[in-house]
Amino acid sequence: MSEPTTRGLDPAWVAEQIGAERATFDGFIGTGQIGRNARFSITGHEATSVVVKVPADDPGVRQIGFDQGLYPKECLFYREIVDLVEVRTPRPLAVDIDPAAVDFALVLEDMAQSEAGDQFTEATDDELSLAVEQAARLHGPSWGAGHAALQDLRGGDEGRTAMAGILEMFLPMCLDRLDGHLDDDTIPVLHRFVELASLWLHREIATEGLVHADFRPDNFLFGRTDDAPPLAVVDWQTLTIGASVSDVAYLLGAAIDPARRREVEQDQLATYRNLLAGYGVEYDAETCWSEYALASLHGIVVGITATIMATETERGNNLFALMLNRHARHAIDVDALDRLAALA
């Protein structure tokens, strides 16, 4: 099957979208599993370069990106939601999506003085604190998820039931692909979670809000000069409505070794609640911890589904195995599965 047309890789199209004289393709950047990022040099415009995000080149992955709403969600974020929140993210210059052509393109500010995070490198304490601050800047303004622009992100019961079925279908394939990479105590956690997945997906949430849902170092840009923002968040394809603290649970579960996570998670959660208070959000410690514990299972959902949905690469397989091992240990440490079973 040949690659579908990708208008975002056409220099003339890029130049036209932003009103520039000329755009020149400089090459691909980053390590995206479901989308690609291309850098273009620009002349005749205030921006000297831009980054254009486009779909994967694999037609199957590309179709999944539309079928699962991944590409449409990111376009929705940059069209209608980015101005409602205070999270730092690359500024959108143009947004184009064409589901009939299975194509989209985001022309974004090039944060060339920033460096992408790396899931395989331990996040520092400062980097964790920067990330928790950005989580609060996303969640605080959207707490309660009442704005009309957010309603298209809500998943209904039908979608939740479908996801439970997808997890059941994907788990054997995931275990086969990652064979030899998963810890002995990870696999029983995955099996038990999938058995309880419907209960988790339909659980009651105290207060809904925006959830980035893939909030980890690979999706952060860390400033490396004084002119760059300390941290910017990218990759909004998994944006949803749910328990906002899921992003913090996912971050702490994925970004650092479990032993270090146990040492810092209470302090980071206290910081998170204090930052939310600045937006008038009252989130008591008991409710926060209860939702955080159950939200530790979110990483397992991402790990299983991403292993199968993303283009397979050696780095990708190593990444998803690392994530599943860490998130399974997180779930064990906070008694997530027993807490979940008690909801029945």
C-alpha positions in Angstrom: 0.0 0.0 0.0 1.5 3.4 -1.0 1.7 6.3 1.4 -1.3 8.7 1.2 -0.7 12.3 0.2 0.8 14.4 3.1 0.2 18.0 2.3 2.2 19.2 5.4 5.4 18.0 3.7 4.9 20.3 0.7 7.1 23.4 1.2 4.8 25.5 -1.0 1.8 24.5 1.1 3.6 25.3 4.3 4.6 28.8 3.0 1.1 29.5 1.9 -0.4 28.6 5.2 1.6 31.1 7.2 1.9 33.8 4.5 5.7 33.3 4.0 7.7 33.8 0.8 9.3 30.4 1.0 9.6 27.2 3.1 12.5 24.7 2.8 12.3 21.2 4.1 15.2 20.6 6.5 14.4 17.1 7.7 12.5 15.2 10.3 13.0 15.6 14.0 12.0 13.7 17.1 11.0 10.1 17.7 7.3 10.1 17.3 5.5 6.7 17.1 2.2 7.8 15.6 3.1 11.1 13.9 6.1 12.8 12.3 7.6 16.2 12.9 9.3 18.0 10.1 11.4 21.2 10.4 11.2 23.9 7.6 13.4 26.9 7.2 11.2 30.0 6.4 12.0 33.2 4.5 9.7 36.3 4.3 8.1 35.8 7.7 8.7 36.7 11.3 9.4 33.0 12.0 12.7 31.8 10.6 11.7 28.2 11.0 8.6 26.1 11.9 7.8 22.5 12.8 5.0 20.8 10.9 3.4 17.8 12.5 1.9 15.2 10.0 0.6 11.7 10.2 2.7 8.5 10.3 3.9 7.3 6.9 2.6 3.8 7.6 -1.0 3.7 6.1 -2.3 1.3 8.8 -1.0 3.4 11.7 -2.3 6.5 9.9 -5.8 5.1 9.6 -5.7 4.1 13.3 -4.8 7.6 14.2 -8.0 8.9 12.6 -10.2 5.9 13.7 -9.2 6.3 17.3 -9.5 10.1 17.2 -5.8 10.8 17.9 -5.2 13.3 15.1 -8.6 15.0 15.4 -8.0 15.5 19.1 -4.7 17.3 18.6 -6.2 19.5 15.9 -9.1 20.3 18.3 -6.6 21.2 21.0 -4.7 23.7 18.9 -7.9 25.2 17.3 -10.2 25.6 20.3 -8.6 24.6 23.6 -5.1 26.0 23.8 -6.3 29.5 24.6 -8.5 28.2 27.5 -5.6 26.9 29.5 -2.2 28.2 30.6 0.0 25.2 29.8 3.1 26.2 27.7 3.0 24.5 24.3 4.3 25.4 20.9 2.2 28.2 19.4 0.0 27.0 16.5 0.4 28.9 13.2 -1.9 26.8 11.1 -4.2 23.8 11.6 -5.5 21.7 8.8 -7.3 18.3 8.9 -8.9 16.3 6.1 -10.4 13.0 7.4 -11.5 12.0 3.9 -7.8 12.2 2.7 -6.6 10.6 6.0 -4.4 13.7 6.4 -3.7 16.5 8.8 -1.0 19.1 9.3 -0.1 21.3 12.3 2.2 24.2 11.6 3.8 25.0 14.9 6.2 27.4 16.6 9.7 25.9 16.3 11.1 25.7 19.8 14.6 25.1 18.5 16.3 26.3 21.7 14.6 23.5 23.6 15.4 19.8 23.8 13.0 16.9 23.8 13.0 14.8 27.0 14.0 11.2 27.0 12.0 8.5 28.7 15.2 6.4 29.2 16.9 9.2 31.1 15.8 9.8 34.7 14.0 13.1 35.1 15.7 15.4 37.6 13.8 16.8 40.6 13.7 20.2 38.9 12.3 18.6 35.7 9.6 16.8 37.7 8.7 20.1 39.5 8.5 21.9 36.1 6.2 19.2 34.8 3.9 19.2 37.8 3.6 23.0 37.4 2.6 22.6 33.8 0.1 19.9 34.8 -1.6 22.4 37.1 -1.6 25.1 34.4 -3.5 22.6 32.2 -5.8 21.3 34.9 -6.6 24.3 37.0 -8.3 26.4 34.2 -10.2 23.3 33.0 -11.3 21.9 36.4 -14.9 20.7 36.1 -14.6 20.4 32.3 -17.6 22.7 31.8 -16.5 24.7 28.8 -18.4 23.9 25.6 -15.1 23.4 23.6 -14.3 20.4 25.9 -17.4 18.5 25.4 -16.3 16.7 22.2 -13.5 15.1 24.3 -16.0 13.2 26.5 -16.2 9.5 25.9 -19.5 7.8 26.4 -20.3 4.4 27.9 -20.2 2.8 24.4 -16.6 4.0 24.0 -15.5 2.8 27.4 -17.0 -0.6 26.8 -15.2 -0.7 23.5 -11.9 0.1 25.1 -12.3 -2.7 27.6 -12.7 -5.1 24.6 -9.7 -3.5 22.9 -7.5 -4.1 25.9 -8.7 -7.7 26.1 -7.9 -8.2 22.4 -4.5 -6.3 22.5 -3.1 -7.9 25.7 -2.0 -11.2 24.1 -0.4 -9.4 21.2 1.3 -7.0 23.5 2.8 -9.8 25.6 3.9 -11.6 22.5 5.6 -8.4 21.1 7.3 -7.6 24.4 8.2 -11.2 25.2 11.4 -11.3 27.3 11.2 -7.6 28.1 8.6 -7.6 30.9 9.3 -8.3 34.6 7.9 -11.4 36.2 5.6 -9.5 38.4 4.4 -7.2 35.6 2.5 -9.9 33.6 0.0 -10.9 36.4 -0.8 -7.2 37.0 -1.6 -6.8 33.3 -3.8 -9.8 33.3 -5.7 -8.8 36.4 -6.1 -5.2 35.2 -7.6 -6.3 31.9 -10.1 -8.5 33.8 -11.1 -5.4 35.8 -10.8 -2.9 33.0 -14.5 -2.3 32.5 -14.8 -1.4 36.2 -11.9 1.0 35.9 -13.2 2.7 32.7 -16.6 3.2 34.2 -15.5 4.3 37.7 -16.9 7.5 39.2 -14.5 10.5 39.2 -14.8 13.2 41.9 -14.3 16.2 39.5 -13.6 15.9 35.8 -11.1 18.0 33.9 -8.7 17.9 31.0 -6.1 15.0 30.9 -3.2 15.1 28.5 -3.0 11.3 29.0 0.6 10.9 27.7 2.3 13.2 30.1 5.9 12.0 30.2 9.4 13.2 29.3 9.2 12.1 25.6 6.4 14.7 25.3 8.2 17.6 27.0 10.6 20.2 25.5 13.1 21.4 28.0 14.5 24.9 27.5 18.3 24.9 27.1 18.8 28.7 26.8 17.6 31.6 28.8 15.3 32.6 26.0 13.5 29.3 25.9 10.6 28.4 28.2 11.8 26.0 31.0 9.3 23.3 29.8 6.7 23.0 27.1 4.3 20.2 26.6 3.7 18.6 23.2 1.7 15.7 21.6 -1.9 16.3 22.4 -3.3 13.3 20.5 -4.6 11.5 23.6 -6.3 14.5 25.2 -9.4 13.6 27.0 -11.8 14.4 29.9 -11.2 12.4 33.1 -9.4 12.5 36.5 -6.9 15.2 35.9 -4.5 13.8 38.5 -4.0 10.9 36.1 -1.3 13.1 34.4 0.6 13.3 37.6 0.3 9.6 38.3 1.4 8.8 34.8 4.4 11.2 35.0 5.6 9.9 38.3 5.0 6.3 37.4 6.8 6.5 34.1 9.6 9.2 34.4 11.6 7.9 37.3 12.6 4.6 39.0 10.0 3.2 41.3 12.2 3.5 44.4 12.7 7.2 43.7 9.0 7.6 42.9 8.1 6.3 46.3 10.3 9.0 47.9 8.9 12.0 46.0 5.3 11.3 45.1 3.7 12.6 48.3 5.6 15.9 48.1 4.8 16.3 44.4 1.1 15.7 45.0 1.2 18.3 47.8 2.8 20.8 45.4 0.2 19.9 42.7 -2.7 20.5 45.1 -1.2 23.8 46.2 -0.8 25.0 42.6 -4.4 24.0 41.9 -5.5 26.1 44.8 -4.2 29.1 43.0 -7.0 28.5 40.5 -9.6 28.3 43.2 -9.6 24.4 43.1 -10.2 22.6 46.4 -8.8 19.2 46.1 -8.4 17.5 49.5 -5.5 15.2 50.2 -7.6 12.1 50.7 -9.5 12.4 47.5 -6.4 13.3 45.6 -4.5 10.2 46.9 -7.5 7.9 46.2 -7.8 9.1 42.6 -4.1 9.1 42.1 -3.9 5.5 43.2 -6.5 4.4 40.7 -5.0 6.6 38.1 -1.7 4.7 38.3 -3.5 2.1 36.1 -3.8 4.6 33.2 -0.2 3.9 32.3 -1.1 0.3 31.7 -3.8 1.3 29.3 -1.4 3.4 27.4 1.4 0.8 27.4 -0.8 -2.0 26.1 -2.6 0.0 23.4 0.5 2.0 22.2 2.5 -1.2 21.8 0.1 -2.4 19.2 -1.1 0.8 17.6 2.3 2.5 17.1 4.7 1.6 14.3 6.9 -1.1 15.7 10.6 -0.1 16.4 13.2 -1.4 18.7 13.2 1.9 20.7 9.4 1.7 20.8 9.4 -1.8 22.2 12.0 -1.0 24.8 10.0 2.2 25.7 6.7 0.4 26.2 8.3 -2.4 28.2 9.9 0.1 30.5 6.6 1.9 30.9 4.6 -1.2 31.6 7.1 -2.5 34.1 7.2 0.8 36.0 3.4 1.3 35.9 2.7 -2.2 37.0 5.1 -1.6 40.0 3.3 1.6 40.7 0.0 -0.1 40.8 1.3 -2.7 43.2 2.8 -0.1 45.5 -0.5 1.9 45.8 -2.7 -1.2 45.9 -4.5 0.0 42.8 -6.0 -3.3 41.8 -7.4 -4.1 45.2 -8.8 -0.6 45.4 -10.4 -1.1 42.0 -11.9 -4.5 42.9 -13.4 -2.9 46.0 -15.5 -0.7 43.7 -17.5 -3.7 42.4 
